[in-house]
Amino acid sequence: MKIKIDREDLFKEKLQSGINLFTGAGFSCLPDEEGNQLPVANELCQEICKKFDLSYETFGNDLESISTLADGDEYQSFLRNKFKVSQINKKYLLLNRIKILAFVTTNIDNIVHLAVEQGERYFLESITYYGAIRKEYAALCYIPLHGEVMNQEKHLYFGKYDLATADRSNSDLFQQATLKLRGTPTIFWGYGFHDSGVLKTVKKLLENGPQDIWVQCRESDKKQIALFENLGCNIIVAETDELFDWIDGNTTEKNLVKESGDIQKNSNLKSYFIPTINQVPAVQATDYFIKGITQWYSIFAKQAIELDIVNDTYNIYLKNKNTIIIGTDFSGKTTALMQLALKLNVKNKLFVSNLTPEKSKFIINNIGKAEVTIFIDNCETDMLAYKILAQAENIFTIATATDYTFEASKHLLEGTTYKPIFIKDFTKEQARRFYNSIDESIRQNVFKYKNFDAEKYSILEMMLKNIKNSLGRKRIKELLLKVLHTSKSAFDTVALAIYLSGNHSALSTDILFSYFHCKTYQDTLKYVNDANGLLRELDISVDQCNDDQDYYDVRSKLFLYHGKKLFSEQSELKNAYASTISNFLKEVSPYKIYQYHLFRRSAYDAKLFYDLFKKDANNKYEMLYNYSNNPYTLQQWALCRAYLKEFKEAFADIDKAQRQKPGNFSIRNTSAIILFEANRDDKSEIGYHKRKEAIEILENCYSNDKRKVYHANRFAEFAIEIAKLDNDYQYIEKAITWLNEIVDKGEVISGYTKKYLFELNEIWRLRMGPGACHLTC
């Protein structure tokens, strides 16, 4: 059959200049090279009826009704196994020839994931996992309206009831899809238009005036063709494979230069090229020294002194494929990484942050066989993504990681060879060199080092002690209170910026629009301008991001650091902050939150919610859990209930989380904490045995999980508590042994580890007599 495309030349132009794809089941119908294909309705119905003991004679091929009756955890697993494929038809790779603006689908399979992963043009970012998508050159926004097999936490909508209500229960998702499609060319491909949610989406698109919409139909779909022609849409009459063949004949391969080994010729990687001094804005040295802002100009202009860690890392890099610089906040990790990126004498270099597995595979596809050194800031935010790069034969990595986060996630690097290098506190000599490098106009007249030997001394302490007018806690507290007393909306804007930036995300116009119920996006600027007007007193601002003007960042890391602490410690600020976060949870969809997969790890922390909301925290967690019923929300909710002394409910929540993730030792660790807390004040024999039961759960976690430090620290805490509460010292020696093993292996030593070692040693010394010491460090 000769295919028919209305306004064919215009359609061809849109495929090259940019078009959205909205796909349904007919899109995913092509078989792979071995002839395997996703099941059609009648095949699936027979299999479901047999597996779930339903009458095929009664329901026949009514897939929606059968799915409604079969639905449950077992059925969800069945669907994931059935619709997750490992091979695809090569025609799907033609998607990489199209400039796709956004990909919206009601399909639950992973065909698009595999097609994009094998190409060089995009990396996929699913809005249901990663949240809002920034304007990154190669990022492809993926919106799976009915769930996707690759996201285990999201329900798969397949039944009659599901399809009738999916647009309501996922109203935020449908809203985001509509916003992405509005005003831009779109093709509806392989879609049957059976459910109300999608029909409403099409109606909304057409209500906003003329829009270039193409609807792919089969020749037999006479009614559908007539309907959409009358609505003013363009019609494509073709089967899915025929439309792919037409695309093959009317588009060309993107010409990438990989064979030369010079990655600078590959424009797909331009977002990760290390800039020149002419490509970055000039900034004053005060940005670095007073506000704690790390940016490229400060490195080019040598405003930031080069510390010993730079050459130490360079030396290690020469004999090691992968090197990870590990340090605390304000230890100078990012500064050292940037300095190394400029200093390293290699042909091919990339600088990457916000790494995801999809982005790692995209980079590998685009560098081909070229040898490349990749500098990765904060690799610990996604260790699996870092591991993909670190294990590639032709890639060398130098990465940074924050110590406490790296400690909890480094087990994911098992099988990957890397050399850790730890940033230690400044020696007096290093601190003096740093002091001498500071311009006399902003440094204190007298150099100040530690007040006592055990005092922490990083760049943060260096600045607070030796920089004039540094952003200290007192000045920031006074400013935040002034903002609060002057304008609640300005305070909300500042508080939102700190909450989001402090949890790996960023304030956006979308968030401001929802939070303040704006009528136009232009209205959001008023709130930012009002906030910046009040912050100007300390030369602080909530700045638009250079790479995406729809986002704002708190660039001053010192302001962010102290602001977060003050919001949890100063009573008046805490109350106002709690009100802001409460309204944020109510008004802002997670799909509008950038890097939601990272944000939720810390933004919904049990201790934070307990401190801010007390008993009302239960309402917050219930709202979050109803939105996304994942075990990690339950885990934090259970911990919060334990803080509230609601132990019966806490046990029920953590038990449910363990059933959802039976092999997760982090959740088991939480169950031990709850068991211990529930019996902390019980002086009876039963209370004592429950405390022992809790510490024995941790023994099991330590023995079977790879996160040794995580469990050893908690075991040490419990051992100390049992010694004090019960005069039972049987766990002290084991706790000391485990922590010493961690020290001897050169693991990351956090402040908690040092604290517990000291306390354990004191208990051991008192038990064994003067002069006794078990510590070897």
HELIX and SHEET records of a PDB file:
HELIX    1   1 GLU A    8  SER A   17  1                                  10    
HELIX    2   2 ALA A   25  SER A   28  5                                   4    
HELIX    3   3 ALA A   41  LYS A   51  1                                  11    
HELIX    4   4 TYR A   56  PHE A   59  1                                   4    
HELIX    5   5 LEU A   63  ALA A   70  1                                   8    
HELIX    6   6 ASP A   73  PHE A   83  1                                  11    
HELIX    7   7 LYS A   90  ARG A   97  5                                   8    
HELIX    8   8 ILE A  111  GLU A  117  1                                   7    
HELIX    9   9 ILE A  127  TYR A  130  1                                   4    
HELIX   10  10 LYS A  160  SER A  169  1                                  10    
HELIX   11  11 SER A  171  LEU A  181  1                                  11    
HELIX   12  12 SER A  196  GLU A  207  1                                  12    
HELIX   13  13 LYS A  222  ASN A  230  1                                   9    
HELIX   14  14 THR A  240  ASN A  250  1                                  11    
HELIX   15  15 ILE A  263  LYS A  265  5                                   3    
HELIX   16  16 SER A  267  TYR A  272  5                                   6    
HELIX   17  17 ILE A  277  GLN A  279  5                                   3    
HELIX   18  18 ALA A  285  PHE A  289  1                                   5    
HELIX   19  19 TRP A  296  PHE A  300  1                                   5    
HELIX   20  20 ASP A  308  TYR A  317  1                                  10    
HELIX   21  21 LYS A  333  LYS A  343  1                                  11    
HELIX   22  22 PRO A  357  ILE A  367  1                                  11    
HELIX   23  23 CYS A  379  ASP A  382  5                                   4    
HELIX   24  24 MET A  383  ALA A  390  1                                   8    
HELIX   25  25 ASP A  403  SER A  409  1                                   7    
HELIX   26  26 LYS A  410  LEU A  413  5                                   4    
HELIX   27  27 LYS A  428  SER A  437  1                                  10    
HELIX   28  28 ILE A  459  ASN A  466  1                                   8    
HELIX   29  29 ARG A  473  THR A  486  1                                  14    
HELIX   30  30 LYS A  488  SER A  501  1                                  14    
HELIX   31  31 THR A  509  TYR A  515  1                                   7    
HELIX   32  32 TYR A  521  ASP A  523  5                                   3    
HELIX   33  33 THR A  524  LEU A  535  1                                  12    
HELIX   34  34 ARG A  536  LEU A  538  5                                   3    
HELIX   35  35 LYS A  557  GLU A  569  1                                  13    
HELIX   36  36 SER A  571  GLU A  587  1                                  17    
HELIX   37  37 PRO A  590  LYS A  592  5                                   3    
HELIX   38  38 TYR A  596  ALA A  603  1                                   8    
HELIX   39  39 ALA A  606  PHE A  613  1                                   8    
HELIX   40  40 LYS A  614  ASP A  616  5                                   3    
HELIX   41  41 ALA A  617  TYR A  627  1                                  11    
HELIX   42  42 PRO A  631  TYR A  643  1                                  13    
HELIX   43  43 PHE A  647  GLN A  660  1                                  14    
HELIX   44  44 PHE A  665  ALA A  678  1                                  14    
HELIX   45  45 GLU A  685  ASN A  704  1                                  20    
HELIX   46  46 LYS A  708  ASP A  726  1                                  19    
HELIX   47  47 ILE A  732  ASP A  744  1                                  13    
HELIX   48  48 GLY A  751  MET A  768  1                                  18    
SHEET    1   A 8 LYS A   4  ILE A   5  0                                        
SHEET    2   A 8 ASN A 234  VAL A 237 -1                                        
SHEET    3   A 8 ILE A 213  CYS A 217  1                                        
SHEET    4   A 8 THR A 186  TRP A 189  1                                        
SHEET    5   A 8 ILE A  19  THR A  23  1                                        
SHEET    6   A 8 ILE A 100  THR A 105  1                                        
SHEET    7   A 8 ALA A 139  PRO A 144  1                                        
SHEET    8   A 8 PHE A 123  SER A 126  1                                        
SHEET    1   B 5 LYS A 349  VAL A 352  0                                        
SHEET    2   B 5 VAL A 372  ILE A 376  1                                        
SHEET    3   B 5 ILE A 395  THR A 402  1                                        
SHEET    4   B 5 ASN A 322  GLY A 327  1                                        
SHEET    5   B 5 LYS A 419  PHE A 422  1                                        
SHEET    1   C 3 LEU A 507  SER A 508  0                                        
SHEET    2   C 3 ASP A 548  VAL A 554 -1                                        
SHEET    3   C 3 VAL A 542  CYS A 545 -1                                        
END                                                                             
